[in-house]
Amino acid sequence: MAKVKSMPVALTIAGSDSGGGAGIQADLKTFAAYGVHGLSAVTGLTAQNPRRILAVKPCPPGRLRQQLDAIWEEFPPLVAKTGMLVTAAQVRVLVDFFQSHDWVCLIIDPVMVSSSGTRLLPPDAYKLLIEKLLPLAALVTPNLDEATLLTGRRIKSVEDLRTAARTIQARYGCAALVKGGHLANTRTAVDIYYDGKNELILSAPFVRGLRTHGTGCTYSAAITAGLAADDSLQQAVTRAKHYITRAIAGSYRIGDHFVLGHFA
C-alpha cells in the first residue's frame, strides 16, 4: 500500500465573500498555497464585491458553535484564526470555546471596517472582543484604522506604528502586528511586530497601480498556516510578509478588479 502523506490543518472562523477575494475564500486559498488543509467555520454570508457590501447575514451563535464542535470531533486544529465576526453573541461563543480549548494558538484579525467603508463590528461585539477575546490570542493583526481604535491614537508614521504595537501588546497581553500599508507619504509598506520582548520591522516596496482586496485576511491566514506548518510566531510573521508581498505583485485582473495571486 502506498504511503499516504499527512498534512497539517488550520481553522479559519470568518465570513464568506461572494466575490471570492477576501474572507473564508481568501483564507482557504492561502492555506492551500502553504500546503495546509483548511477547516472553516462561517460567521456570516455576505453579498459583496470588491467595491461594496450589499448585505450581511449573521450565522446564529448556536450554529457557529455546532461548526466548531463538528470540527473538533475529527480534525482538532492546533492553530485557528478569526476574521469577520458579526454579532456580540458570536464573540461570546468564541470566548467560551477558546477558554475551554486554551491550547489552541489563536490569531485574531480584528475586522472592524471593510475596505469599502462598511462598519462590520457593532459596539457591543467590539467591547467583548477587546475585553474577553484578545486576551486569549497569541497575536492580533490590526491595520491602521483598527490599531487607532485599539489604542485611541492616530498613526501617521513608522514610529507611531511601533508605539501602537507596544501599546496593544501591553494593554491586551497578546503579540501585535500593526500593518502600515496605508501610511501616507511612504515608499515602503512597513509593518511592526512586537511580542513584549522582540520587535520586528517588516518592510517591502509598494506595488504601484494595484487596488487589491483581501490583503488583511490573506496576511493573517498566511501567519496561521505558517504556525500550522510548525513555524515559530516570528518565523510565521516574517514568512507571511513575503507571501503577501508576492501575492500582491502577482495579482491578476478579473473584470475591472485585481485579485491576489495566491499561487504566484
C-alpha positions in Angstrom: 0.0 0.0 0.0 1.3 3.4 -0.9 2.3 5.7 1.9 -0.3 8.4 2.5 1.1 11.9 3.1 0.0 13.6 6.3 -1.0 17.3 6.1 -1.2 19.9 8.9 -4.6 21.6 9.4 -5.6 25.1 10.3 -9.0 26.7 11.0 -10.5 30.0 9.8 -13.5 31.5 11.6 -14.7 34.2 9.3 -17.3 35.4 6.8 -17.9 34.2 3.3 -17.1 36.7 0.5 -19.3 36.1 -2.6 -16.7 38.0 -4.6 -14.1 35.4 -3.8 -11.3 37.8 -2.8 -11.5 38.0 0.9 -12.9 36.2 4.0 -13.1 32.4 4.1 -12.3 32.2 0.4 -9.0 34.1 0.7 -8.1 32.1 3.8 -8.6 28.7 2.2 -6.6 29.7 -0.9 -3.8 30.8 1.4 -3.9 27.6 3.4 -3.7 25.6 0.2 -0.8 27.6 -1.1 1.1 26.7 2.2 0.2 23.0 1.9 -2.1 23.2 4.9 -5.6 21.6 4.9 -8.1 24.4 5.6 -11.0 24.0 8.0 -13.7 26.7 8.2 -16.5 27.9 10.4 -18.6 30.5 8.7 -19.7 33.6 10.7 -21.7 35.3 8.1 -22.9 35.2 4.5 -22.2 38.4 2.6 -23.5 39.8 -0.6 -20.4 41.7 -1.7 -17.9 42.5 -4.5 -14.6 44.4 -4.3 -16.5 47.7 -4.5 -19.1 47.3 -1.8 -21.0 45.1 0.7 -24.7 44.9 -0.1 -25.8 42.7 2.8 -24.5 40.5 5.7 -26.5 37.6 7.1 -25.0 36.5 10.5 -24.7 32.9 11.4 -26.7 32.1 14.6 -24.4 31.6 17.6 -25.7 28.1 18.2 -24.9 27.1 14.6 -21.4 28.6 14.9 -20.8 26.5 18.0 -22.0 23.4 16.1 -19.5 24.1 13.4 -16.7 24.2 15.9 -17.9 21.1 17.7 -18.1 19.2 14.4 -14.5 20.3 13.5 -13.1 19.3 16.9 -14.7 15.8 16.7 -12.5 14.7 13.9 -9.9 17.4 12.9 -8.9 19.2 16.1 -6.6 22.0 14.9 -3.8 23.5 17.0 -4.0 26.8 15.2 -7.0 29.0 14.4 -7.7 32.5 13.1 -10.7 34.8 13.3 -11.8 37.2 10.6 -15.1 39.0 10.3 -17.3 38.5 13.4 -20.8 39.8 13.0 -22.5 39.8 16.4 -21.7 40.0 20.1 -23.3 36.6 20.5 -20.8 35.1 18.1 -17.9 36.7 20.0 -19.3 35.2 23.2 -19.3 31.7 21.6 -15.7 32.1 20.7 -14.7 33.3 24.2 -16.4 30.4 25.8 -15.0 27.9 23.3 -11.4 29.1 23.4 -11.4 29.4 27.2 -12.0 25.7 27.3 -9.6 25.0 24.4 -6.7 27.2 25.6 -4.0 25.1 24.0 -5.1 26.4 20.6 -2.9 29.1 19.1 -5.4 31.8 18.2 -4.7 34.6 15.7 -7.2 37.5 15.6 -7.6 39.7 12.5 -9.9 42.3 14.1 -12.1 43.0 11.1 -14.0 46.1 12.1 -14.5 48.2 9.0 -14.4 46.9 5.4 -12.1 48.4 2.8 -15.2 49.8 1.2 -16.0 51.7 4.4 -18.8 49.5 5.8 -18.8 49.1 9.6 -18.7 45.3 10.3 -18.3 45.0 14.1 -21.1 46.5 16.3 -20.1 48.3 19.5 -21.2 45.5 21.9 -19.2 42.9 19.9 -16.2 45.2 19.9 -16.3 45.6 23.7 -16.4 41.8 24.1 -13.6 41.3 21.6 -11.2 43.6 23.3 -12.1 42.6 26.9 -12.5 38.9 26.6 -11.2 37.5 23.2 -8.0 39.4 22.7 -6.5 38.2 26.0 -6.9 34.6 24.7 -5.0 35.4 21.5 -1.4 34.7 20.6 -1.4 37.6 18.0 -3.7 40.4 16.8 -3.1 41.9 13.3 -4.8 45.3 13.1 -4.5 47.7 10.1 -4.1 51.4 10.7 -7.8 52.1 11.3 -8.1 49.1 13.7 -5.0 50.0 15.6 -6.3 53.5 16.0 -9.5 52.1 17.6 -7.5 49.7 19.8 -5.1 52.4 21.1 -7.1 55.6 20.8 -4.2 57.2 18.9 -3.9 58.4 15.3 -1.0 56.7 13.4 0.9 58.8 11.0 4.5 57.4 11.0 6.5 54.3 11.4 7.4 55.5 14.9 3.6 55.7 15.6 3.3 52.1 14.4 6.0 51.0 16.9 4.2 52.8 19.7 0.9 51.2 18.7 2.3 47.7 18.6 3.8 48.2 22.1 0.6 49.7 23.5 -1.6 46.9 22.1 0.7 44.2 23.5 0.8 45.8 26.9 -2.9 46.5 27.0 -4.2 43.2 25.8 -1.4 40.7 26.6 -1.0 39.3 23.1 1.6 39.9 20.5 0.7 42.6 17.9 1.4 43.0 14.2 0.4 46.5 13.2 0.1 46.8 9.5 1.2 50.1 7.9 0.3 49.5 4.3 -1.9 52.6 4.2 0.5 55.0 5.7 0.7 58.2 3.7 3.9 59.5 2.1 6.0 56.3 2.4 7.8 54.3 -0.3 7.6 51.0 1.5 4.9 49.0 3.2 6.1 48.8 6.8 4.6 46.5 9.5 5.7 46.3 13.1 5.6 43.1 15.2 6.0 43.2 18.9 5.6 40.4 21.4 6.7 42.0 24.7 10.4 41.2 24.1 11.1 41.1 20.4 10.4 43.6 17.7 10.4 43.0 14.0 10.3 45.8 11.4 9.0 44.2 8.2 9.1 46.2 5.0 8.6 45.7 1.3 8.4 48.1 -1.6 4.9 49.2 -2.6 3.5 47.6 -5.7 2.1 50.6 -7.5 -1.0 50.7 -9.7 -3.0 47.9 -7.9 -6.0 48.2 -5.7 -6.3 44.8 -4.0 -9.0 43.3 -1.9 -8.5 40.7 0.9 -4.9 41.5 1.9 -5.6 41.6 5.6 -7.4 38.2 5.5 -4.6 36.7 3.4 -1.8 38.1 5.7 -3.3 36.7 8.9 -4.2 33.4 7.1 -0.5 33.1 6.0 0.6 33.5 9.6 -1.9 30.9 10.7 -0.8 28.5 8.0 2.9 29.0 8.9 2.2 28.2 12.5 0.3 25.0 11.5 3.4 24.1 9.5 5.5 24.4 12.7 7.0 27.8 12.2 7.6 29.9 15.3 5.4 33.0 15.6 8.3 35.3 14.5 9.1 32.9 11.6 5.4 32.8 10.6 5.0 36.5 10.6 8.2 37.1 8.6 7.2 34.4 6.0 3.7 35.8 5.8 5.1 39.2 4.9 7.0 37.7 2.0 3.8 35.8 0.9 1.5 38.8 0.9 4.1 40.9 -1.0 4.3 38.2 -3.7 0.6 37.8 -3.8 0.1 41.5 -4.4 2.8 41.6 -7.0 1.3 38.5 -8.7 -2.3 39.9 -8.8 -4.3 39.3 -11.9 -7.3 41.1 -13.4 -10.9 39.9 -13.1 -13.2 42.3 -14.9 -12.3 45.7 -13.6 -10.7 44.5 -10.4 -7.4 42.9 -9.3 -7.4 39.6 -7.3 -4.4 38.5 -5.2 -2.2 35.9 -6.8 -2.2 33.3 -4.0 -0.3 30.8 -6.0 2.2 33.3 -7.5 
